[in-house]
Amino acid sequence: MFTSGKAVRRHPAYKKIHDMMLDEEVVGGDETTENINGVLKWLWTWRSERLTYMAVRKLCVLRRLRPTL
């Protein structure tokens, strides 16, 4: 199920998954571009044996972002 990014990021579980991912021993990550409603954005995915964490950002914002994980 997909919902508003702002709504998801405000949910306490989103931050908890992020924090739990930082403690995982092995994490793999990948990034790709995705056309979402006509806007090209970056989609990042991190995965461990038991968790998956995803983030989406506008392409133009990337120059100002530090790595999410």
mmCIF file of the N, C-alpha and C atoms, coordinates in Angstrom:
data_MODEL
# 
_entry.id   MODEL 
# 
loop_
_atom_site.group_PDB 
_atom_site.id 
_atom_site.type_symbol 
_atom_site.label_atom_id 
_atom_site.label_alt_id 
_atom_site.label_comp_id 
_atom_site.label_asym_id 
_atom_site.label_entity_id 
_atom_site.label_seq_id 
_atom_site.pdbx_PDB_ins_code 
_atom_site.Cartn_x 
_atom_site.Cartn_y 
_atom_site.Cartn_z 
_atom_site.occupancy 
_atom_site.B_iso_or_equiv 
_atom_site.pdbx_formal_charge 
_atom_site.auth_seq_id 
_atom_site.auth_comp_id 
_atom_site.auth_asym_id 
_atom_site.auth_atom_id 
_atom_site.pdbx_PDB_model_num 
ATOM 1   N N  . MET A 1 1  ? 0.828  -1.172  0.000   1.00 0.00 ? 1  MET A N  1 
ATOM 2   C CA . MET A 1 1  ? 0.000  0.000   0.000   1.00 0.00 ? 1  MET A CA 1 
ATOM 3   C C  . MET A 1 1  ? 0.879  1.245   0.000   1.00 0.00 ? 1  MET A C  1 
ATOM 4   N N  . PHE A 1 2  ? 0.577  2.206   -0.850  1.00 0.00 ? 2  PHE A N  1 
ATOM 5   C CA . PHE A 1 2  ? 1.313  3.458   -0.901  1.00 0.00 ? 2  PHE A CA 1 
ATOM 6   C C  . PHE A 1 2  ? 0.455  4.574   -0.341  1.00 0.00 ? 2  PHE A C  1 
ATOM 7   N N  . THR A 1 3  ? 1.100  5.518   0.307   1.00 0.00 ? 3  THR A N  1 
ATOM 8   C CA . THR A 1 3  ? 0.399  6.665   0.867   1.00 0.00 ? 3  THR A CA 1 
ATOM 9   C C  . THR A 1 3  ? 1.322  7.870   0.792   1.00 0.00 ? 3  THR A C  1 
ATOM 10  N N  . SER A 1 4  ? 0.848  9.007   1.247   1.00 0.00 ? 4  SER A N  1 
ATOM 11  C CA . SER A 1 4  ? 1.640  10.229  1.228   1.00 0.00 ? 4  SER A CA 1 
ATOM 12  C C  . SER A 1 4  ? 2.958  10.035  1.970   1.00 0.00 ? 4  SER A C  1 
ATOM 13  N N  . GLY A 1 5  ? 4.052  10.490  1.351   1.00 0.00 ? 5  GLY A N  1 
ATOM 14  C CA . GLY A 1 5  ? 5.358  10.381  1.990   1.00 0.00 ? 5  GLY A CA 1 
ATOM 15  C C  . GLY A 1 5  ? 5.414  11.089  3.328   1.00 0.00 ? 5  GLY A C  1 
ATOM 16  N N  . LYS A 1 6  ? 4.782  12.258  3.422   1.00 0.00 ? 6  LYS A N  1 
ATOM 17  C CA . LYS A 1 6  ? 4.785  12.992  4.694   1.00 0.00 ? 6  LYS A CA 1 
ATOM 18  C C  . LYS A 1 6  ? 4.058  12.210  5.768   1.00 0.00 ? 6  LYS A C  1 
ATOM 19  N N  . ALA A 1 7  ? 2.946  11.584  5.410   1.00 0.00 ? 7  ALA A N  1 
ATOM 20  C CA . ALA A 1 7  ? 2.191  10.798  6.388   1.00 0.00 ? 7  ALA A CA 1 
ATOM 21  C C  . ALA A 1 7  ? 3.008  9.619   6.880   1.00 0.00 ? 7  ALA A C  1 
ATOM 22  N N  . VAL A 1 8  ? 3.709  8.954   5.971   1.00 0.00 ? 8  VAL A N  1 
ATOM 23  C CA . VAL A 1 8  ? 4.526  7.801   6.355   1.00 0.00 ? 8  VAL A CA 1 
ATOM 24  C C  . VAL A 1 8  ? 5.669  8.237   7.244   1.00 0.00 ? 8  VAL A C  1 
ATOM 25  N N  . ARG A 1 9  ? 6.388  9.305   6.865   1.00 0.00 ? 9  ARG A N  1 
ATOM 26  C CA . ARG A 1 9  ? 7.546  9.741   7.649   1.00 0.00 ? 9  ARG A CA 1 
ATOM 27  C C  . ARG A 1 9  ? 7.152  10.205  9.049   1.00 0.00 ? 9  ARG A C  1 
ATOM 28  N N  . ARG A 1 10 ? 5.919  10.633  9.247   1.00 0.00 ? 10 ARG A N  1 
ATOM 29  C CA . ARG A 1 10 ? 5.460  11.053  10.576  1.00 0.00 ? 10 ARG A CA 1 
ATOM 30  C C  . ARG A 1 10 ? 5.099  9.871   11.462  1.00 0.00 ? 10 ARG A C  1 
ATOM 31  N N  . HIS A 1 11 ? 4.874  8.701   10.859  1.00 0.00 ? 11 HIS A N  1 
ATOM 32  C CA . HIS A 1 11 ? 4.473  7.539   11.641  1.00 0.00 ? 11 HIS A CA 1 
ATOM 33  C C  . HIS A 1 11 ? 5.667  7.037   12.457  1.00 0.00 ? 11 HIS A C  1 
ATOM 34  N N  . PRO A 1 12 ? 5.473  6.763   13.749  1.00 0.00 ? 12 PRO A N  1 
ATOM 35  C CA . PRO A 1 12 ? 6.591  6.318   14.598  1.00 0.00 ? 12 PRO A CA 1 
ATOM 36  C C  . PRO A 1 12 ? 7.269  5.052   14.082  1.00 0.00 ? 12 PRO A C  1 
ATOM 37  N N  . ALA A 1 13 ? 6.542  4.183   13.413  1.00 0.00 ? 13 ALA A N  1 
ATOM 38  C CA . ALA A 1 13 ? 7.133  2.939   12.914  1.00 0.00 ? 13 ALA A CA 1 
ATOM 39  C C  . ALA A 1 13 ? 8.188  3.216   11.848  1.00 0.00 ? 13 ALA A C  1 
ATOM 40  N N  . TYR A 1 14 ? 8.019  4.277   11.059  1.00 0.00 ? 14 TYR A N  1 
ATOM 41  C CA . TYR A 1 14 ? 8.988  4.614   10.010  1.00 0.00 ? 14 TYR A CA 1 
ATOM 42  C C  . TYR A 1 14 ? 10.358 4.897   10.614  1.00 0.00 ? 14 TYR A C  1 
ATOM 43  N N  . LYS A 1 15 ? 10.394 5.725   11.660  1.00 0.00 ? 15 LYS A N  1 
ATOM 44  C CA . LYS A 1 15 ? 11.656 6.028   12.333  1.00 0.00 ? 15 LYS A CA 1 
ATOM 45  C C  . LYS A 1 15 ? 12.208 4.793   13.034  1.00 0.00 ? 15 LYS A C  1 
ATOM 46  N N  . LYS A 1 16 ? 11.329 3.981   13.612  1.00 0.00 ? 16 LYS A N  1 
ATOM 47  C CA . LYS A 1 16 ? 11.786 2.778   14.299  1.00 0.00 ? 16 LYS A CA 1 
ATOM 48  C C  . LYS A 1 16 ? 12.464 1.818   13.323  1.00 0.00 ? 16 LYS A C  1 
ATOM 49  N N  . ILE A 1 17 ? 11.885 1.632   12.133  1.00 0.00 ? 17 ILE A N  1 
ATOM 50  C CA . ILE A 1 17 ? 12.508 0.760   11.131  1.00 0.00 ? 17 ILE A CA 1 
ATOM 51  C C  . ILE A 1 17 ? 13.867 1.329   10.722  1.00 0.00 ? 17 ILE A C  1 
ATOM 52  N N  . HIS A 1 18 ? 13.935 2.652   10.524  1.00 0.00 ? 18 HIS A N  1 
ATOM 53  C CA . HIS A 1 18 ? 15.199 3.306   10.191  1.00 0.00 ? 18 HIS A CA 1 
ATOM 54  C C  . HIS A 1 18 ? 16.251 3.016   11.266  1.00 0.00 ? 18 HIS A C  1 
ATOM 55  N N  . ASP A 1 19 ? 15.890 3.236   12.516  1.00 0.00 ? 19 ASP A N  1 
ATOM 56  C CA . ASP A 1 19 ? 16.829 3.034   13.618  1.00 0.00 ? 19 ASP A CA 1 
ATOM 57  C C  . ASP A 1 19 ? 17.241 1.571   13.756  1.00 0.00 ? 19 ASP A C  1 
ATOM 58  N N  . MET A 1 20 ? 16.302 0.653   13.570  1.00 0.00 ? 20 MET A N  1 
ATOM 59  C CA . MET A 1 20 ? 16.622 -0.773  13.638  1.00 0.00 ? 20 MET A CA 1 
ATOM 60  C C  . MET A 1 20 ? 17.561 -1.165  12.501  1.00 0.00 ? 20 MET A C  1 
ATOM 61  N N  . MET A 1 21 ? 17.372 -0.563  11.326  1.00 0.00 ? 21 MET A N  1 
ATOM 62  C CA . MET A 1 21 ? 18.223 -0.870  10.177  1.00 0.00 ? 21 MET A CA 1 
ATOM 63  C C  . MET A 1 21 ? 19.670 -0.482  10.458  1.00 0.00 ? 21 MET A C  1 
ATOM 64  N N  . LEU A 1 22 ? 19.888 0.590   11.194  1.00 0.00 ? 22 LEU A N  1 
ATOM 65  C CA . LEU A 1 22 ? 21.243 1.026   11.528  1.00 0.00 ? 22 LEU A CA 1 
ATOM 66  C C  . LEU A 1 22 ? 21.981 -0.002  12.388  1.00 0.00 ? 22 LEU A C  1 
ATOM 67  N N  . ASP A 1 23 ? 21.243 -0.826  13.114  1.00 0.00 ? 23 ASP A N  1 
ATOM 68  C CA . ASP A 1 23 ? 21.842 -1.841  13.977  1.00 0.00 ? 23 ASP A CA 1 
ATOM 69  C C  . ASP A 1 23 ? 22.017 -3.194  13.291  1.00 0.00 ? 23 ASP A C  1 
ATOM 70  N N  . GLU A 1 24 ? 21.540 -3.336  12.058  1.00 0.00 ? 24 GLU A N  1 
ATOM 71  C CA . GLU A 1 24 ? 21.670 -4.611  11.349  1.00 0.00 ? 24 GLU A CA 1 
ATOM 72  C C  . GLU A 1 24 ? 23.130 -4.876  10.984  1.00 0.00 ? 24 GLU A C  1 
ATOM 73  N N  . GLU A 1 25 ? 23.529 -6.135  11.027  1.00 0.00 ? 25 GLU A N  1 
ATOM 74  C CA . GLU A 1 25 ? 24.902 -6.507  10.723  1.00 0.00 ? 25 GLU A CA 1 
ATOM 75  C C  . GLU A 1 25 ? 25.226 -6.361  9.236   1.00 0.00 ? 25 GLU A C  1 
ATOM 76  N N  . VAL A 1 26 ? 24.308 -6.801  8.380   1.00 0.00 ? 26 VAL A N  1 
ATOM 77  C CA . VAL A 1 26 ? 24.512 -6.725  6.935   1.00 0.00 ? 26 VAL A CA 1 
ATOM 78  C C  . VAL A 1 26 ? 23.304 -6.042  6.304   1.00 0.00 ? 26 VAL A C  1 
ATOM 79  N N  . VAL A 1 27 ? 23.560 -4.987  5.526   1.00 0.00 ? 27 VAL A N  1 
ATOM 80  C CA . VAL A 1 27 ? 22.502 -4.253  4.834   1.00 0.00 ? 27 VAL A CA 1 
ATOM 81  C C  . VAL A 1 27 ? 22.933 -4.038  3.392   1.00 0.00 ? 27 VAL A C  1 
ATOM 82  N N  . GLY A 1 28 ? 22.045 -4.351  2.469   1.00 0.00 ? 28 GLY A N  1 
ATOM 83  C CA . GLY A 1 28 ? 22.293 -4.073  1.056   1.00 0.00 ? 28 GLY A CA 1 
ATOM 84  C C  . GLY A 1 28 ? 21.418 -2.924  0.617   1.00 0.00 ? 28 GLY A C  1 
ATOM 85  N N  . GLY A 1 29 ? 21.909 -2.120  -0.296  1.00 0.00 ? 29 GLY A N  1 
ATOM 86  C CA . GLY A 1 29 ? 21.132 -0.979  -0.751  1.00 0.00 ? 29 GLY A CA 1 
ATOM 87  C C  . GLY A 1 29 ? 21.170 -0.829  -2.255  1.00 0.00 ? 29 GLY A C  1 
ATOM 88  N N  . ASP A 1 30 ? 20.174 -0.151  -2.783  1.00 0.00 ? 30 ASP A N  1 
ATOM 89  C CA . ASP A 1 30 ? 20.112 0.113   -4.210  1.00 0.00 ? 30 ASP A CA 1 
ATOM 90  C C  . ASP A 1 30 ? 19.333 1.399   -4.417  1.00 0.00 ? 30 ASP A C  1 
ATOM 91  N N  . GLU A 1 31 ? 19.614 2.043   -5.542  1.00 0.00 ? 31 GLU A N  1 
ATOM 92  C CA . GLU A 1 31 ? 18.870 3.257   -5.884  1.00 0.00 ? 31 GLU A CA 1 
ATOM 93  C C  . GLU A 1 31 ? 18.510 3.203   -7.358  1.00 0.00 ? 31 GLU A C  1 
ATOM 94  N N  . THR A 1 32 ? 17.408 3.822   -7.670  1.00 0.00 ? 32 THR A N  1 
ATOM 95  C CA . THR A 1 32 ? 16.962 3.900   -9.051  1.00 0.00 ? 32 THR A CA 1 
ATOM 96  C C  . THR A 1 32 ? 16.091 5.128   -9.204  1.00 0.00 ? 32 THR A C  1 
ATOM 97  N N  . THR A 1 33 ? 15.869 5.556   -10.420 1.00 0.00 ? 33 THR A N  1 
ATOM 98  C CA . THR A 1 33 ? 14.920 6.643   -10.638 1.00 0.00 ? 33 THR A CA 1 
ATOM 99  C C  . THR A 1 33 ? 13.551 6.047   -10.891 1.00 0.00 ? 33 THR A C  1 
ATOM 100 N N  . GLU A 1 34 ? 12.529 6.781   -10.523 1.00 0.00 ? 34 GLU A N  1 
ATOM 101 C CA . GLU A 1 34 ? 11.161 6.327   -10.685 1.00 0.00 ? 34 GLU A CA 1 
ATOM 102 C C  . GLU A 1 34 ? 10.292 7.510   -11.075 1.00 0.00 ? 34 GLU A C  1 
ATOM 103 N N  . ASN A 1 35 ? 9.449  7.322   -12.070 1.00 0.00 ? 35 ASN A N  1 
ATOM 104 C CA . ASN A 1 35 ? 8.504  8.358   -12.482 1.00 0.00 ? 35 ASN A CA 1 
ATOM 105 C C  . ASN A 1 35 ? 7.255  8.195   -11.627 1.00 0.00 ? 35 ASN A C  1 
ATOM 106 N N  . ILE A 1 36 ? 7.025  9.164   -10.747 1.00 0.00 ? 36 ILE A N  1 
ATOM 107 C CA . ILE A 1 36 ? 5.867  9.126   -9.857  1.00 0.00 ? 36 ILE A CA 1 
ATOM 108 C C  . ILE A 1 36 ? 4.971  10.310  -10.193 1.00 0.00 ? 36 ILE A C  1 
ATOM 109 N N  . ASN A 1 37 ? 3.827  10.009  -10.763 1.00 0.00 ? 37 ASN A N  1 
ATOM 110 C CA . ASN A 1 37 ? 2.862  11.045  -11.182 1.00 0.00 ? 37 ASN A CA 1 
ATOM 111 C C  . ASN A 1 37 ? 3.509  12.083  -12.091 1.00 0.00 ? 37 ASN A C  1 
ATOM 112 N N  . GLY A 1 38 ? 4.357  11.632  -13.008 1.00 0.00 ? 38 GLY A N  1 
ATOM 113 C CA . GLY A 1 38 ? 4.978  12.531  -13.973 1.00 0.00 ? 38 GLY A CA 1 
ATOM 114 C C  . GLY A 1 38 ? 6.208  13.268  -13.475 1.00 0.00 ? 38 GLY A C  1 
ATOM 115 N N  . VAL A 1 39 ? 6.637  12.989  -12.254 1.00 0.00 ? 39 VAL A N  1 
ATOM 116 C CA . VAL A 1 39 ? 7.816  13.642  -11.679 1.00 0.00 ? 39 VAL A CA 1 
ATOM 117 C C  . VAL A 1 39 ? 8.893  12.580  -11.469 1.00 0.00 ? 39 VAL A C  1 
ATOM 118 N N  . LEU A 1 40 ? 10.087 12.817  -12.033 1.00 0.00 ? 40 LEU A N  1 
ATOM 119 C CA . LEU A 1 40 ? 11.185 11.868  -11.881 1.00 0.00 ? 40 LEU A CA 1 
ATOM 120 C C  . LEU A 1 40 ? 11.806 12.025  -10.498 1.00 0.00 ? 40 LEU A C  1 
ATOM 121 N N  . LYS A 1 41 ? 11.870 10.924  -9.749  1.00 0.00 ? 41 LYS A N  1 
ATOM 122 C CA . LYS A 1 41 ? 12.400 10.948  -8.380  1.00 0.00 ? 41 LYS A CA 1 
ATOM 123 C C  . LYS A 1 41 ? 13.358 9.788   -8.186  1.00 0.00 ? 41 LYS A C  1 
ATOM 124 N N  . TRP A 1 42 ? 14.201 9.902   -7.135  1.00 0.00 ? 42 TRP A N  1 
ATOM 125 C CA . TRP A 1 42 ? 15.076 8.812   -6.728  1.00 0.00 ? 42 TRP A CA 1 
ATOM 126 C C  . TRP A 1 42 ? 14.309 7.912   -5.770  1.00 0.00 ? 42 TRP A C  1 
ATOM 127 N N  . LEU A 1 43 ? 14.471 6.614   -5.926  1.00 0.00 ? 43 LEU A N  1 
ATOM 128 C CA . LEU A 1 43 ? 13.924 5.644   -4.990  1.00 0.00 ? 43 LEU A CA 1 
ATOM 129 C C  . LEU A 1 43 ? 15.097 4.854   -4.420  1.00 0.00 ? 43 LEU A C  1 
ATOM 130 N N  . TRP A 1 44 ? 15.295 4.950   -3.113  1.00 0.00 ? 44 TRP A N  1 
ATOM 131 C CA . TRP A 1 44 ? 16.355 4.207   -2.431  1.00 0.00 ? 44 TRP A CA 1 
ATOM 132 C C  . TRP A 1 44 ? 15.720 3.081   -1.635  1.00 0.00 ? 44 TRP A C  1 
ATOM 133 N N  . THR A 1 45 ? 16.364 1.927   -1.639  1.00 0.00 ? 45 THR A N  1 
ATOM 134 C CA . THR A 1 45 ? 15.895 0.784   -0.869  1.00 0.00 ? 45 THR A CA 1 
ATOM 135 C C  . THR A 1 45 ? 17.072 0.171   -0.130  1.00 0.00 ? 45 THR A C  1 
ATOM 136 N N  . TRP A 1 46 ? 16.871 -0.100  1.151   1.00 0.00 ? 46 TRP A N  1 
ATOM 137 C CA . TRP A 1 46 ? 17.854 -0.819  1.955   1.00 0.00 ? 46 TRP A CA 1 
ATOM 138 C C  . TRP A 1 46 ? 17.163 -2.060  2.485   1.00 0.00 ? 46 TRP A C  1 
ATOM 139 N N  . ARG A 1 47 ? 17.898 -3.173  2.496   1.00 0.00 ? 47 ARG A N  1 
ATOM 140 C CA . ARG A 1 47 ? 17.295 -4.434  2.921   1.00 0.00 ? 47 ARG A CA 1 
ATOM 141 C C  . ARG A 1 47 ? 18.290 -5.245  3.734   1.00 0.00 ? 47 ARG A C  1 
ATOM 142 N N  . SER A 1 48 ? 17.781 -5.798  4.824   1.00 0.00 ? 48 SER A N  1 
ATOM 143 C CA . SER A 1 48 ? 18.545 -6.753  5.618   1.00 0.00 ? 48 SER A CA 1 
ATOM 144 C C  . SER A 1 48 ? 17.762 -8.065  5.591   1.00 0.00 ? 48 SER A C  1 
ATOM 145 N N  . GLU A 1 49 ? 18.205 -9.035  6.382   1.00 0.00 ? 49 GLU A N  1 
ATOM 146 C CA . GLU A 1 49 ? 17.474 -10.307 6.420   1.00 0.00 ? 49 GLU A CA 1 
ATOM 147 C C  . GLU A 1 49 ? 16.045 -10.131 6.904   1.00 0.00 ? 49 GLU A C  1 
ATOM 148 N N  . ARG A 1 50 ? 15.812 -9.144  7.761   1.00 0.00 ? 50 ARG A N  1 
ATOM 149 C CA . ARG A 1 50 ? 14.484 -9.032  8.367   1.00 0.00 ? 50 ARG A CA 1 
ATOM 150 C C  . ARG A 1 50 ? 13.784 -7.694  8.151   1.00 0.00 ? 50 ARG A C  1 
ATOM 151 N N  . LEU A 1 51 ? 14.448 -6.710  7.553   1.00 0.00 ? 51 LEU A N  1 
ATOM 152 C CA . LEU A 1 51 ? 13.863 -5.383  7.402   1.00 0.00 ? 51 LEU A CA 1 
ATOM 153 C C  . LEU A 1 51 ? 14.012 -4.859  5.981   1.00 0.00 ? 51 LEU A C  1 
ATOM 154 N N  . THR A 1 52 ? 13.104 -3.996  5.584   1.00 0.00 ? 52 THR A N  1 
ATOM 155 C CA . THR A 1 52 ? 13.219 -3.243  4.338   1.00 0.00 ? 52 THR A CA 1 
ATOM 156 C C  . THR A 1 52 ? 12.870 -1.799  4.649   1.00 0.00 ? 52 THR A C  1 
ATOM 157 N N  . TYR A 1 53 ? 13.707 -0.878  4.171   1.00 0.00 ? 53 TYR A N  1 
ATOM 158 C CA . TYR A 1 53 ? 13.498 0.554   4.389   1.00 0.00 ? 53 TYR A CA 1 
ATOM 159 C C  . TYR A 1 53 ? 13.610 1.248   3.039   1.00 0.00 ? 53 TYR A C  1 
ATOM 160 N N  . MET A 1 54 ? 12.646 2.113   2.728   1.00 0.00 ? 54 MET A N  1 
ATOM 161 C CA . MET A 1 54 ? 12.640 2.800   1.437   1.00 0.00 ? 54 MET A CA 1 
ATOM 162 C C  . MET A 1 54 ? 12.521 4.305   1.653   1.00 0.00 ? 54 MET A C  1 
ATOM 163 N N  . ALA A 1 55 ? 13.112 5.065   0.733   1.00 0.00 ? 55 ALA A N  1 
ATOM 164 C CA . ALA A 1 55 ? 13.006 6.524   0.759   1.00 0.00 ? 55 ALA A CA 1 
ATOM 165 C C  . ALA A 1 55 ? 12.890 7.020   -0.675  1.00 0.00 ? 55 ALA A C  1 
ATOM 166 N N  . VAL A 1 56 ? 12.082 8.043   -0.873  1.00 0.00 ? 56 VAL A N  1 
ATOM 167 C CA . VAL A 1 56 ? 11.897 8.661   -2.190  1.00 0.00 ? 56 VAL A CA 1 
ATOM 168 C C  . VAL A 1 56 ? 12.174 10.150  -2.049  1.00 0.00 ? 56 VAL A C  1 
ATOM 169 N N  . ARG A 1 57 ? 12.963 10.695  -2.980  1.00 0.00 ? 57 ARG A N  1 
ATOM 170 C CA . ARG A 1 57 ? 13.264 12.131  -2.978  1.00 0.00 ? 57 ARG A CA 1 
ATOM 171 C C  . ARG A 1 57 ? 13.243 12.654  -4.402  1.00 0.00 ? 57 ARG A C  1 
ATOM 172 N N  . LYS A 1 58 ? 12.905 13.922  -4.548  1.00 0.00 ? 58 LYS A N  1 
ATOM 173 C CA . LYS A 1 58 ? 12.980 14.572  -5.853  1.00 0.00 ? 58 LYS A CA 1 
ATOM 174 C C  . LYS A 1 58 ? 14.428 14.620  -6.305  1.00 0.00 ? 58 LYS A C  1 
ATOM 175 N N  . LEU A 1 59 ? 14.666 14.495  -7.596  1.00 0.00 ? 59 LEU A N  1 
ATOM 176 C CA . LEU A 1 59 ? 16.035 14.512  -8.121  1.00 0.00 ? 59 LEU A CA 1 
ATOM 177 C C  . LEU A 1 59 ? 16.757 15.805  -7.805  1.00 0.00 ? 59 LEU A C  1 
ATOM 178 N N  . CYS A 1 60 ? 16.079 16.942  -7.901  1.00 0.00 ? 60 CYS A N  1 
ATOM 179 C CA . CYS A 1 60 ? 16.742 18.223  -7.690  1.00 0.00 ? 60 CYS A CA 1 
ATOM 180 C C  . CYS A 1 60 ? 17.183 18.409  -6.243  1.00 0.00 ? 60 CYS A C  1 
ATOM 181 N N  . VAL A 1 61 ? 16.578 17.695  -5.316  1.00 0.00 ? 61 VAL A N  1 
ATOM 182 C CA . VAL A 1 61 ? 16.904 17.835  -3.893  1.00 0.00 ? 61 VAL A CA 1 
ATOM 183 C C  . VAL A 1 61 ? 18.177 17.066  -3.537  1.00 0.00 ? 61 VAL A C  1 
ATOM 184 N N  . LEU A 1 62 ? 18.550 16.093  -4.337  1.00 0.00 ? 62 LEU A N  1 
ATOM 185 C CA . LEU A 1 62 ? 19.666 15.225  -3.989  1.00 0.00 ? 62 LEU A CA 1 
ATOM 186 C C  . LEU A 1 62 ? 20.966 15.964  -3.732  1.00 0.00 ? 62 LEU A C  1 
ATOM 187 N N  . ARG A 1 63 ? 21.212 17.019  -4.413  1.00 0.00 ? 63 ARG A N  1 
ATOM 188 C CA . ARG A 1 63 ? 22.480 17.741  -4.238  1.00 0.00 ? 63 ARG A CA 1 
ATOM 189 C C  . ARG A 1 63 ? 22.636 18.277  -2.820  1.00 0.00 ? 63 ARG A C  1 
ATOM 190 N N  . ARG A 1 64 ? 21.515 18.459  -2.134  1.00 0.00 ? 64 ARG A N  1 
ATOM 191 C CA . ARG A 1 64 ? 21.551 19.025  -0.782  1.00 0.00 ? 64 ARG A CA 1 
ATOM 192 C C  . ARG A 1 64 ? 21.412 17.982  0.304   1.00 0.00 ? 64 ARG A C  1 
ATOM 193 N N  . LEU A 1 65 ? 21.127 16.736  -0.043  1.00 0.00 ? 65 LEU A N  1 
ATOM 194 C CA . LEU A 1 65 ? 20.900 15.708  0.957   1.00 0.00 ? 65 LEU A CA 1 
ATOM 195 C C  . LEU A 1 65 ? 22.182 14.993  1.339   1.00 0.00 ? 65 LEU A C  1 
ATOM 196 N N  . ARG A 1 66 ? 22.276 14.623  2.588   1.00 0.00 ? 66 ARG A N  1 
ATOM 197 C CA . ARG A 1 66 ? 23.293 13.696  3.019   1.00 0.00 ? 66 ARG A CA 1 
ATOM 198 C C  . ARG A 1 66 ? 22.701 12.311  2.896   1.00 0.00 ? 66 ARG A C  1 
ATOM 199 N N  . PRO A 1 67 ? 23.525 11.264  2.876   1.00 0.00 ? 67 PRO A N  1 
ATOM 200 C CA . PRO A 1 67 ? 22.959 9.906   2.799   1.00 0.00 ? 67 PRO A CA 1 
ATOM 201 C C  . PRO A 1 67 ? 21.963 9.666   3.932   1.00 0.00 ? 67 PRO A C  1 
ATOM 202 N N  . THR A 1 68 ? 20.869 9.009   3.601   1.00 0.00 ? 68 THR A N  1 
ATOM 203 C CA . THR A 1 68 ? 19.826 8.744   4.599   1.00 0.00 ? 68 THR A CA 1 
ATOM 204 C C  . THR A 1 68 ? 20.301 7.744   5.629   1.00 0.00 ? 68 THR A C  1 
ATOM 205 N N  . LEU A 1 69 ? 21.081 6.766   5.209   1.00 0.00 ? 69 LEU A N  1 
ATOM 206 C CA . LEU A 1 69 ? 21.616 5.774   6.158   1.00 0.00 ? 69 LEU A CA 1 
ATOM 207 C C  . LEU A 1 69 ? 23.114 5.853   6.154   1.00 0.00 ? 69 LEU A C  1 
# 
